[in-house]
Amino acid sequence: MYKLLKNYVDGSILILLLSVILFSWTLFSEDEKQAEDFYIDSQWTVSEGESLWGIARSATEEMDLTIEEAIVWIKSANNLEDEEIFPGQKLAVPGELKGVATE
């Protein structure tokens, strides 16, 4: 009887651990997509001496988006592999929130 009960408890713990891992994975993978889904593109032309960090900071001054999130968004929207940009390059940067009324 004890051995049978022990097998059920071990199986329950394993199922519980797998459930927690899967839930955590889906929760964190959704957070990465949120920044991409809710902002529209604005156009930015890179000037001499500008950095991706500076552009992200300027583009997000009045938005609820961190500079790090904006950099990830810009790199994703423009298919950039690294943070190297060039004068004259046109970049899509996050603009207004989709579906949010503005004055």
C-alpha positions as CSV (number, residue, x, y, z in Angstrom):
1,M,0.0,0.0,0.0
2,Y,2.8,2.4,0.9
3,K,4.7,1.7,-2.3
4,L,1.5,2.3,-4.4
5,L,0.8,5.7,-2.6
6,K,4.5,6.7,-3.1
7,N,4.2,6.1,-6.9
8,Y,1.1,8.3,-7.1
9,V,2.7,11.1,-5.1
10,D,5.9,11.0,-7.2
11,G,3.8,11.2,-10.4
12,S,1.8,14.1,-9.1
13,I,4.9,16.1,-8.2
14,L,6.3,15.5,-11.7
15,I,3.1,16.7,-13.3
16,L,3.0,19.7,-11.1
17,L,6.6,20.6,-11.9
18,L,6.0,20.3,-15.7
19,S,2.9,22.4,-15.4
20,V,4.8,25.2,-13.6
21,I,7.6,25.1,-16.2
22,L,5.2,25.3,-19.2
23,F,3.2,28.1,-17.6
24,S,6.4,30.1,-16.9
25,W,7.7,29.6,-20.4
26,T,4.4,30.8,-22.0
27,L,4.2,33.8,-19.6
28,F,7.7,35.0,-20.4
29,S,7.4,34.4,-24.2
30,E,4.2,36.6,-24.3
31,D,6.0,39.5,-22.6
32,E,8.5,39.8,-25.4
33,K,5.9,40.2,-28.0
34,Q,3.9,42.9,-26.2
35,A,6.2,45.7,-27.1
36,E,6.1,44.7,-30.8
37,D,2.3,44.3,-31.0
38,F,1.1,47.6,-29.5
39,Y,3.2,50.3,-31.2
40,I,2.9,51.7,-34.7
41,D,5.9,52.6,-36.8
42,S,7.3,56.1,-37.2
43,Q,10.1,56.9,-39.6
44,W,13.5,58.1,-38.4
45,T,16.4,59.1,-40.6
46,V,19.7,58.5,-38.8
47,S,22.0,61.6,-38.6
48,E,25.8,61.7,-38.2
49,G,26.8,60.7,-34.6
50,E,23.5,59.2,-33.6
51,S,23.3,55.9,-31.8
52,L,20.6,53.3,-31.6
53,W,20.3,54.0,-27.8
54,G,19.9,57.8,-28.4
55,I,17.2,57.2,-31.1
56,A,15.4,54.8,-28.8
57,R,15.5,57.3,-25.9
58,S,14.2,60.1,-28.1
59,A,11.5,58.0,-29.6
60,T,10.2,56.8,-26.3
61,E,10.2,60.0,-24.2
62,E,6.4,60.2,-23.9
63,M,5.6,56.5,-24.1
64,D,5.4,53.8,-21.5
65,L,8.3,51.9,-23.1
66,T,11.8,51.5,-21.7
67,I,14.8,52.3,-23.8
68,E,15.8,48.6,-23.7
69,E,12.4,47.6,-25.0
70,A,12.6,50.3,-27.7
71,I,16.0,49.0,-28.8
72,V,14.6,45.4,-29.1
73,W,11.6,46.8,-31.0
74,I,13.7,48.8,-33.4
75,K,16.1,46.0,-34.1
76,S,13.2,43.6,-34.7
77,A,11.2,46.0,-36.9
78,N,14.3,46.8,-39.0
79,N,15.9,43.3,-39.1
80,L,19.1,44.6,-37.5
81,E,21.4,41.9,-36.2
82,D,23.4,44.3,-34.0
83,E,23.2,48.0,-33.0
84,E,25.3,49.3,-35.9
85,I,23.5,52.1,-37.8
86,F,24.7,54.5,-40.5
87,P,23.9,58.2,-41.4
88,G,21.1,58.4,-43.9
89,Q,19.6,55.0,-42.9
90,K,15.9,55.1,-42.4
91,L,14.6,53.2,-39.4
92,A,11.1,52.3,-38.2
93,V,10.8,53.4,-34.6
94,P,7.9,52.9,-32.1
95,G,5.3,55.6,-32.3
96,E,2.0,56.0,-30.7
97,L,0.2,53.1,-29.0
98,K,-2.3,51.4,-31.3
99,G,-5.9,52.0,-30.2
100,V,-5.1,54.7,-27.8
101,A,-6.9,58.1,-28.2
102,T,-4.6,61.1,-28.3
103,E,-5.4,64.8,-28.1
